[in-house]
Amino acid sequence: LKVRVVRSSPPSSQFKATFQESYQVYKRYQMVIHKDPPDKPTINQVRLVPVSFEDPQFKSSFNQSATLFAKYQMAIHKDTPSECGENE
């Protein structure tokens, strides 16, 4: 799993290039985890949350996500701590 922050408004070229794939991941998640029927997870349900990289809440949640990612990588994939930095 690779997580990237891309600009959605106005849509960046990365956003445009990856949106359909992101939607398919969301749709599959909804169907498998929440048992939604195939026609229920719609493109309109995908939530795009505007963030500012300077927002303290965003920074805090990003740091928590990076820590969780590192723990997962070390426990499941046996990565070393140096392989689990924010830039990995």
Sequence and secondary structure as in RCSB ss.txt:
>XXXX:A:sequence
LKVRVVRSSPPSSQFKATFQESYQVYKRYQMVIHKDPPDKPTINQVRLVPVSFEDPQFKSSFNQSATLFAKYQMA
IHKDTPSECGENE
>XXXX:A:secstr
       BTTB HHHHHHHHHHHHHHHHHHHHHS   TTSS GGG       TT HHHHHHHHHHHHHHHHHHHH
HS   GGGGSTT 
